[in-house]
Amino acid sequence: MRNTMVQSGGKDTSAQQN
């Protein structure tokens, strides 16, 4: 799901959250 989050937010912040 990180990829979809990056596309939505534009930042790879999901990597830190996950």
Secondary structure, 3 states (H helix, E strand, C coil): CHHHHHHHHCCCCHHHHC
